[in-house]
């Protein structure tokens, strides 16, 4: 590689790493236009015997074409050897981006010093416009396009894009109304989802059902007949649904995202559909324990569940059309390692601890480690045989939980089951505590769950399959605190990299919204030139026809979604 190429590529990688990767793929394939001298001696790219700029006076012809452009801000379709785009830039036209085939970009940065252009203007590989949402983001960059004629002559996809430009919807931040339930643990999930949606760039409004919880409770004590009371409660929930419809329509929202047991019934969801507003439900509870979803699943455009396998089949049988598995997550703004003072270590510390509700299986399983210095935290333990191990008989808030996690050497995470004395016999989901403990930097022993291997690698979370194994593992790691600490570090790295609410909400929106309403995607990490070349050599080649077909298909989908 020449010094000129290396300089251009370094700038391109800092500005648009995706395009730089495409350039390296083209070079690895040997798919780069040849460079020939123009009559003026200037370098000129030639593709299949056809010049990508004037053979006689490339600079003068480019400057004359640039002089005819009166639009203040444009996307340039076609780079060629770079003369036209550079002339536009020098005339003060604001270039939002330049789109070209990666192989041509590779030839151009080999042939000429384009460092000033690359510094100011993103070079977008045509191939990357086949990625969902890419066209809509490009359309948002400028209201109009300018075509580099020689490039369009050899790449019909560029001309096709120019002809359809004004029909494309521009990408923008989606408007998401998050609807939380009136009571229950899912209210906290709604808080986390709201924060995550803002974090990834959504416009967000919130219907917080908690403010209506006292009214809902009041109906339970109303001195009327049971049948009348149930009817009044149903009417009250219908009223809350109507309020959500009004909120969504007056804004208007692009998506109404309901968290498990949100006050949205069939009539409200049908009204939202009639108004053209998409709806999605993330059911973050056990579908076998809380069956409220059965009556509404068929009304949602998209239904997301933390469970997999047979549970998803049950949801499909209830009439849900688009069903997705979406695991629980952590909130790095809330779930973070706590720094303790001596008083807190004394108050919250224990060799082994468990925080949660005393379900039947938990009471029996925890007996296996009772003599290892067990402490339990939460309400309801006072009337169980483990009452002597009780830390504080109250439900801990997130701040207190962080301190318990930090002060405990071995944190226990036992998924609930009210009908058995052992492990949950249907381990088809992973609870939020798994991710929260990891994010807090705490070491945990968790009962074995079917989805765990897909979420964590070996050495990041330790699972047990019986009470005997729970005890053996607890004893093992109590005597090996360095091993436990190393596992906790790896688990924290994993959840921050892959299992936050921002990750989950991003995935949900990719499924529930059209491409032009997709939040921006994270760019891949930088890699060395040697690694990039090695990877590029293995990359599949897209010919021009396939590129064009993909782009035109995306154009069609965008226009229809509009």
N, C-alpha and C positions, 0 to 999 in steps of 0.2 A: 504494500500500500504506500502511496506517496504522502509526503508531508502535507500537501494541499488537501488531499482526501481526509487524512487524519484530523486536520484542523476543522474542516467542515463537519465531519462526522461527530466530533466531540461536542460541537455546539448543538448539532441536531439531537444528539442523545440527551443533552441537558434540557432542551426545549420540548421535544416530542419523542420520547423514548420508543413509543410504539412504531413510529415511522423509521427510526434508526434500526430497529430490529428487522423490519421489512426490507430495508436496504441491504442488510447483511445477508438475509435469505436470498435475495436476488443475486448478489455477488457469489454466494456459495454455489448457486445453480449455474453460474456463468451467463445469467440472463440480463445482460447490460448492453444498451445501444453502443455502437462504435462512435468514436470521435474522429471527425475529419476537419480540415481547415476550410473556412469560408474564403471567398475571394479576398477579403480584407486581412486574412491571416488569423482571425478570431476562431476559437474552437467552436465546433458545431456538432450536435448530436444527430446521428442518422439511424433510423430504424427501418429495417426491411427495405433499404435503399431510398427511403423518403426522409427528407430533412425535417428537423423539428424547429427550425428557424430559417430565415432567409439565407440562401447559399451565397448571395453577393454581399449584402450589407446588413448583417443581423442586428447590429446596434441601431442603425438609422431606421430600419423598418420597425423595430420594436418601439423606438421613441415616437415615431409617427402614429402608430396604433395607440400608444398610451395617451397621446394628445387628444384623441377622440373620446376618451373616457371622462364623463362629467360627474359621475356618481361619487359621492364623498367617501363611501365605505363599501367595499365589495369583497366577495370571494372570487379568486381567480381559478378557473378550471383549466389546468394545463400549465406545466412549468417549462417544458422543452429544455433548452439550454440555460434558461433563466433570464434572458435579456428582457422579455416583456414585463415580467413581474418586477424586475429591478428598476425598469424605466418608470413603471407606475409608482413604485415606492419613492423614487427620487423626485417625481412630480408632486408629491405630497398627498397622493391618494392613500387612504387608510386601507391596508390589506388585512382583512380578517383572517384569511388563510389562503394557501395555495394547494390545490388538489392535483395529484399526478400519480401515475403508476409508479410503484416502488422501484422498478427497474430503471425508469427514466430518471428518477431522483438520484439513484446510484450513479448513473452516467453523468448527470449534471454536476454533482459534487466532486466527481473525479476530474471533470474537465475545467471547471472554473472556480475561482475564489468567490463563493457565495456567502461568506461568513456574515456580512452586514445584513443581507436579506434574511438569513436563517435566524439571526439574533432577534429580528423584529417580527417576523411573520411565521406562524406555524406552517410547516409543510406536512400535509395530510396524505398518507398513502391511499390511493383509490381503493385498494383491497380492504382497508379498514372500514370503509363506509358500508360494508355488508354486515357489520356488527350491529345488532339491534340498538336503536337509539342514536347511533352515530350520525345519521343523516339529519335527524331532528336537531341535534346539538350544533351541527354545522349550519343548518338553516337559521338558527338563532343568532349566529355570528354576524350576519349581514342581510339586509333586505334584498340585495341583488347580486348577480354574478356577472363576470366578464370572462369570455371564452378566449383562450389562446388558440387561434384557428389551426395552426399546424398540428398541435397536439390533438385537437378534436378530430382532425382528419384521419388520424391513425388509431384513435381510441374512441369509438362511437359512444361508449358509456359516458364520456364527458359531455358530449353534445346532448345525449338523452337526459342527463341530469339538469343541464341548463334549461331545456324545454319544460321540465316539470318543476322547476325551482319554486315558482310562486304558489304552486298547489301544495307544497310541503308544509305541514304544521311545524312551527318553531318549538324547540324544546324550552320548557320552563319548569319552575319549581312546582311540584304537585301540591294541591290543597287537600289536606287530610284532616278529617274530623275524627278524633279518637273518642270513642264512647266507652266509658268504664261502667262497671256494675255498681249497685248501691252498697253492697256489703261484700265481705270476704277477702281472701288473700289476693284475688285477681285485681283488686283496686290498686295494689302496689305495682302490679305488672303494667296496668294502664299508665301509671305515672312514668315508669321506665320507658314504655313505648312512646309516650309523648316526647320525652327528652331525646330519645334516639331519633325520632322523625325530624326534630328540629336540627339535631346534630348533622344529619346527612343532607340537609338542605331543603326540607319540605316547609311549606307554610302550614302551620298547625293550629287547629282550634280543638278545644276539649269540652266534652260533656262529662262532667264529674258526677256520677250517680250518687256519691256519698252525701251530697247536700240534701238528698231526698230520703235518706235512710230513716230519719226520725219519723217522717210522715208514713213511710211504709210500716214501721213498727207500730204506729198509732192504730192502724187498721186492725192489727192483731188483737188489740185490747178493746176494740169498739164493742159496746154491749148490744150487739144485734145477733140474729141467728147466723149459724155457721155458713149456710148457703149464701145469705145476703153478704156476709163479710167477704167470702171468696169472690163474689161478683164485684164488690167494690174494689177489692185489691186488683182484680183483672182490669177494671176500668182505669184505675190509677196507672198501671203499667202501660196501658194503651195511650194514656195522656202523655206519659214520658216519651213514648215512641213518636207521637205526633210532634212533640217539642223538638226531637232530634231531626225530624223531617224538615221542620221549619228552619232550624239552624243550618242544615245542609243546603237547602234550596236558596235561602237568602244570601248565602255567602258568595258564590255557590262552591260546594266542595267537589273535588274530583273523585274522592274515595271516602266512604264512611267505613272506618275500621273499628269493629266491635270486639271487645275483649270478653272472654267467657262470661255468660250470664248478664250481658249488657241489656238494658231495657229496650230492646228492639224486637217487636213481634212481627208476625206475618204481614199485617196491614201496613205497618211503617215501611217494611222492606219492599213491599210491592209498590208503595208510593214513591220510594226512592228510585226504583227501577223505571217507573213511568216517567220520572223526571230526568232520566238519563244519567243518574249518579251511580257509579259502581259501589258495590258493597263487599266487604270481606269480614270474616270472623276468624279470630285466632282463639281457639278453645284451649286454654292453658290449664284445664282441669282434667281429671280422669273421666273419660266419657262413660265408664261403667258405673261410676259413683254418682255423678251429677248428670241426669238424663235430659236436662232442659233443652239441649241442642236438638233433640229429635223433632220438635215441633217447628223449628225455624231453619234447619240446615238447607232445605230445598229452596229457600228464598234468597240465599246469599249467592252472589256471583262467584265467589271463591271461599273455600272453607279450609282452614289450616288447623291441624291437630298436633299435639305433642306426642301422640301415640302412633304406632305403625302397625303393619300387619292386619290382623283380623279387625282391629278397632276401625281402621279406615274402611274396611268392607261394610261394617255396620253403618258408618256415616253414609256410604254410597247407597245402601239399602233404604236409608231415610230420604233419599231423593237429592242429595247434594250432587251438583254437576261437576265442579272442579275441586278436587280434594288434594291436599298437599300435607306432607309430614314436615313440621317445623318445630324443632326442639326448643326447650327453654334456654335461658341465657343468663348473663350477669350484666350488671350496670357498673362500669369502672368508676363512675363518679360517686357511687355509694359503697360498692364492695371493693374495698382497698385495705391493705394491711394496717392494723392499728399499732400505734406506739404507746406502750403502757408504762405507767409509773409503778412504784412499789405497792401502793395502796390498791391499784387496780389488779395487779398480779395476785395479790392476796385475796381480793374479792372474787375474781373470776377464774383464778387458776385451778387446774386439776390435771392429773395424769391423763385421764380419759373423760370425755364429756359427750353429752347428747343434748341438743336443744330442739324441742318440738312437743307435739301432742302425744299423750300416752295411749296410742292404739294398742290393741291386743298383742300383735306380733312384736311390737317394740318392747313392751313390758317383759315378754318372755326372753327375747334375744339379749336384752341388756343385762339380764341376770347372769349371763356367761362372763361378764367382765366386772361385775359388782365389786369384787374384792381387789380390783386393780386401781382403786382410787376413783371410781366413777362418780361423776356429778351429773345430775339431770336438771334441765332448765325448762320452765314453762308452767302453765296452769294445768291442773288436773292430776298432778302426780301425788298430791297430798293423800289421796285415798288408795294408793297402790302400795305394794310391798316395797317399792323403791323410794318411798317417802323419806327415809333417812339419808338418801343421797341427794335430796333436793337442794339446789343452790338457792333460787328465789322463786316463789310460787306465783310468778306473773309471766305474761307473755312478753318476751324481750323485744324492744325496738331495734332497728338495724344498727344503731350505734352500739348498744349493749351487746348485740350478737357479735359484732366485729371484735369486741374485747374478749368475749368468751373464746372465739376462734383463735385469737392471738395468744391467749394465756393457756390454752390446752395443748398438750403434747400430741395426743391422738384424738382427733374429732371423729365422732361416729355419725354416719349418714345412713339411716334405715328408712327405706320407703314404706309408707303406711299400708297396713292391711288389717281390717277390723274383724275378719272372719277366720284367721289362721294364727297359729302360735309361732310359725316360722317365717321364712321369706315369702314375699308376695309371689303367688304362683303364676301371675301374669305380668312379668317384668318388661312391658313393652314401651316404657317411657323412662326418661331420666329427669328427676326433679330439679327445680331451680337451685336447691341447696348444693348440689354437686358443683355447679358453676360458680356459685357465690363463695363457697369455701375455697375453691381454687383461686378465684380472683383476690381473695383476702390473704393469700399466701399461706393458707393453713394446710396442714397434712390431714388427710381424711381416709377412713376406711368406709367404703360404700358397698351395699349389697349388690350382687352381680345383676346387671341389667342388659337386656338384649342389644340396645343401641349403643352401649358404652364403647365397644371396639371401633365403631365408626366415628366417634367423637374424640377419643383420647387414644394415644399410642401407649404401648406397654411402658411402664416406668413413669407414667404421669399421674395415674390414679390406681389405687390398690383396691381390689374387689374381693369380697368374701362370699362363700356359698353355703355356709352353715354357721350355727352358733359356735361349734368347735373351732372352725377356721377363723371366725371373728376373734375368739380368745387367743388363738395361736399367733395371729398377725398382730394383735394389740401388744402382746408380750414381746414379740420380735422387735417391733419398732420403738417400744419404750426403751429397749436396751440398745437401740441403734438410732439415736436422734439425728446423726449426720445423714444417714440414708433417708430418713423421713423428710428432713429439710431439703435435700436435693430433689426429691420427688415433688415436694410442694412448689419449688421454684419452676420446675418443668411444667407443672399443671397450670401455674399462673401465666407462664409464657403462652401456653396453648390457648387458654380462654381469651386472653387479650388479643390474640392473633385471629381467632376464628369464632368465638362464642359470646360476643357481646350482643346487647339488644340492637345496636346499630347494624350488626351483621344480619340479625334476624329480620329487622324491618326492611333492610335493603332487599333481602331475598323475597320477602312478601310483596313488596312493591313491584319487583321485576315480574312476578306472576300476575299481579292484580291490575296493573296499569299498562297502557299502551306505550310504545317506545318514546314518544315525544314528551312524556311525563315522567321519564325515568331519572332519578337523581344520578349525578355523575359517579362513575366507577373509579375505584382506586387504581393507580398505575402500578405496574409490576415493579419489584425492586430492581435496582441497577445490577448489572452483571459485567464481568470482565469481557474484553474484546475476544479473547480466546474462547471463553464459554459461549459467547453469542454466536461466533462462527461455527463452533461445533454443533450447537443446537440448530442453527440455520441450515446446516448441511442435511439435517434429517427432516426438515420441514416439507410438507407436501406442497406441490406447485399448483397454483390456480392459474389456468389460462385466461386470456382476455374474455372469452365468451362466458365462462363461468362467473367471473367477476361481474360482468355486466348483468347477467341474469340475477345474481344475488342482489345487486343494487336496485334493479328495477322491481324486484319482488318486495324489497323493503319500502321503496317509494309507494308501491300500490298499497301496502299495509298501512303506511302512514296516512295516505290520503283517505282511505276508508275509515280509519280510526278517528279522523278529524270530524 
